[in-house]
Amino acid sequence: MSFAFGIGIGTQNNQGEWLEVYYQQPIMTPGKDLIDVVETALDYKGGNQAIDVKAEQLTRFANALRQLGQTDQAKLAEKAAESKRPVVVTVLATDDTASSTPEVYLKLHLISHRLAKPHSVKLDGIFGLLPNLAWTNEGAVDLNELPERQLQARIEGRTLEVKSVDKFPQMTDYVVPKGVRIADTARVRLGAYVGEGTTVMHEGFINFNAGTEGTSMIEGRISAGVMIGKGSDLGGGCSTMGTLSGGGNIIISVGENCLLGANAGIGIPLGDRCTVEAGLYITSGTKVNLLDDNNEQVEVIKARDLAGKNDLLFRRNSLTGAVECKTNKSAIELNEELHANN
Ligand SMILES: CC(C)(COP(=O)(O)OP(=O)(O)OC[C@H]1O[C@@H](n2cnc3c(N)ncnc32)[C@H](O)[C@@H]1OP(=O)(O)O)[C@@H](O)C(=O)NCCC(=O)NCCS
């Protein structure tokens, strides 16, 4: 059983190097019969390979796919045969470290199509394989070729709009998963996992290899590697600490039915039904006063010792400034109307 497969249409620069690839219908764990067809029709030699394919090969490939009963993939191959852009067929026999741009794009697609969960796909080394590009209203452009393209557009009476300059494109130019609302599409990168029932408001952000399990209201930032459980809300401008730059090794996550208040932040994973007061940033070394139900101090511990525990309310005492933790008596009930996506 192979790991993944996809027929992609992409962009190359003037040197013929891949810039990005769009896989409309990637497949997770494709069957042996499908891979056999790739072998026969496209001379696939096994292993992880991104095969550049020409129109006539695609027509043959489409016929073979149709005979196999892979109607959707056959239709896709037929359409790809007419593409004005280069076409690639990518087979990942295993989930090894990627070795080409088309391979990385296939992995990111698997996550955004909800075929694979964040952390379940090997993504190390991907930065070196993702070129920093100008994402324009005419697609991805190599930065070295941008001035020429801008001039050409002006000469032809058009403006080339550069929407972003980044290694990752916005997810919605590749896939819009079912049952989501995203107010500002630039804030969700390809490789994000946006669970069904999620609303991402304008201040919300979801990085690659991160996301939400299900119904959530996201008005804060979900850093790379962070997963948010069903029914949890991220308040306006709040922050979840990633592990990419100085955030430490602990993988941050939020359990179910939690609330991170506006401008709050977490550097520890939260269990279920936890609340963090608006404006309070808990890092793993933050010293916390544990309070009983009568607000009497029980002990002082570090926040990391509370990592993953359920039913906690964190607040900064407005009189003393000390960070306190109590049992969360009023786990949030999500506003049904606010969270209705469909
Ligand atoms: C932390 C939080 C959840 C506490 O809310 P709560 O549980 O409803 O608590 P209440 O405001 O009813 O206060 C309960 C008691 O604790 C006290 N209290 C609340 N916050 C306190 C603080 N930071 N320091 C000291 N006392 C505090 C209250 O004064 C009240 O005292 P009382 O029993 O003497 O009347 C709330 O302040 C909060 O930050 N919510 C986040 C909302 C948010 O940002 N949503 C996202 C929007 S985008």
PDBQT file of the ligand as one rigid body, heavy atoms in Angstrom, charges set to zero:
ROOT
HETATM    1  C1  LIG A 401     -11.801  34.929  33.549  1.00  0.00    +0.000 C 
HETATM    2  C2  LIG A 401     -13.295  35.041  33.263  1.00  0.00    +0.000 C 
HETATM    3  C3  LIG A 401     -13.762  33.830  32.487  1.00  0.00    +0.000 C 
HETATM    4  C4  LIG A 401     -14.001  35.124  34.608  1.00  0.00    +0.000 C 
HETATM    5  O1  LIG A 401     -15.347  35.189  34.323  1.00  0.00    +0.000 OA
HETATM    6  P1  LIG A 401     -16.435  34.580  35.341  1.00  0.00    +0.000 P 
HETATM    7  O2  LIG A 401     -16.093  33.190  35.692  1.00  0.00    +0.000 OA
HETATM    8  O3  LIG A 401     -17.755  34.858  34.711  1.00  0.00    +0.000 OA
HETATM    9  O4  LIG A 401     -16.222  35.397  36.628  1.00  0.00    +0.000 OA
HETATM   10  P2  LIG A 401     -17.028  36.662  37.145  1.00  0.00    +0.000 P 
HETATM   11  O5  LIG A 401     -16.668  37.853  36.320  1.00  0.00    +0.000 OA
HETATM   12  O6  LIG A 401     -18.463  36.290  37.313  1.00  0.00    +0.000 OA
HETATM   13  O7  LIG A 401     -16.380  36.803  38.547  1.00  0.00    +0.000 OA
HETATM   14  C5  LIG A 401     -16.544  35.866  39.619  1.00  0.00    +0.000 C 
HETATM   15  C6  LIG A 401     -15.837  36.455  40.813  1.00  0.00    +0.000 C 
HETATM   16  O8  LIG A 401     -14.429  36.469  40.562  1.00  0.00    +0.000 OA
HETATM   17  C7  LIG A 401     -13.933  37.801  40.611  1.00  0.00    +0.000 C 
HETATM   18  N1  LIG A 401     -12.943  37.959  39.577  1.00  0.00    +0.000 N 
HETATM   19  C8  LIG A 401     -13.092  37.767  38.247  1.00  0.00    +0.000 A 
HETATM   20  N2  LIG A 401     -11.934  37.987  37.609  1.00  0.00    +0.000 NA
HETATM   21  C9  LIG A 401     -11.033  38.315  38.584  1.00  0.00    +0.000 A 
HETATM   22  C10 LIG A 401      -9.688  38.655  38.564  1.00  0.00    +0.000 A 
HETATM   23  N3  LIG A 401      -8.976  38.711  37.426  1.00  0.00    +0.000 N 
HETATM   24  N4  LIG A 401      -9.057  38.924  39.725  1.00  0.00    +0.000 NA
HETATM   25  C11 LIG A 401      -9.737  38.892  40.889  1.00  0.00    +0.000 A 
HETATM   26  N5  LIG A 401     -11.030  38.572  40.945  1.00  0.00    +0.000 NA
HETATM   27  C12 LIG A 401     -11.672  38.286  39.811  1.00  0.00    +0.000 A 
HETATM   28  C13 LIG A 401     -15.138  38.678  40.360  1.00  0.00    +0.000 C 
HETATM   29  O9  LIG A 401     -14.958  39.955  40.846  1.00  0.00    +0.000 OA
HETATM   30  C14 LIG A 401     -16.231  37.899  41.065  1.00  0.00    +0.000 C 
HETATM   31  O10 LIG A 401     -16.089  38.139  42.429  1.00  0.00    +0.000 OA
HETATM   32  P3  LIG A 401     -17.329  38.039  43.447  1.00  0.00    +0.000 P 
HETATM   33  O11 LIG A 401     -17.658  36.588  43.568  1.00  0.00    +0.000 OA
HETATM   34  O12 LIG A 401     -16.783  38.624  44.695  1.00  0.00    +0.000 OA
HETATM   35  O13 LIG A 401     -18.455  38.837  42.852  1.00  0.00    +0.000 OA
HETATM   36  C15 LIG A 401     -13.622  36.328  32.423  1.00  0.00    +0.000 C 
HETATM   37  O14 LIG A 401     -13.202  37.461  33.128  1.00  0.00    +0.000 OA
HETATM   38  C16 LIG A 401     -12.930  36.332  31.074  1.00  0.00    +0.000 C 
HETATM   39  O15 LIG A 401     -11.796  36.788  30.926  1.00  0.00    +0.000 OA
HETATM   40  N6  LIG A 401     -13.618  35.795  30.015  1.00  0.00    +0.000 N 
HETATM   41  C17 LIG A 401     -13.072  35.766  28.679  1.00  0.00    +0.000 C 
HETATM   42  C18 LIG A 401     -14.075  36.375  27.719  1.00  0.00    +0.000 C 
HETATM   43  C19 LIG A 401     -13.444  36.593  26.361  1.00  0.00    +0.000 C 
HETATM   44  O16 LIG A 401     -12.392  37.203  26.234  1.00  0.00    +0.000 OA
HETATM   45  N7  LIG A 401     -14.094  36.064  25.301  1.00  0.00    +0.000 N 
HETATM   46  C20 LIG A 401     -13.621  36.178  23.953  1.00  0.00    +0.000 C 
HETATM   47  C21 LIG A 401     -14.186  37.405  23.277  1.00  0.00    +0.000 C 
HETATM   48  S1  LIG A 401     -13.479  37.678  21.686  1.00  0.00    +0.000 SA
ENDROOT
TORSDOF 0
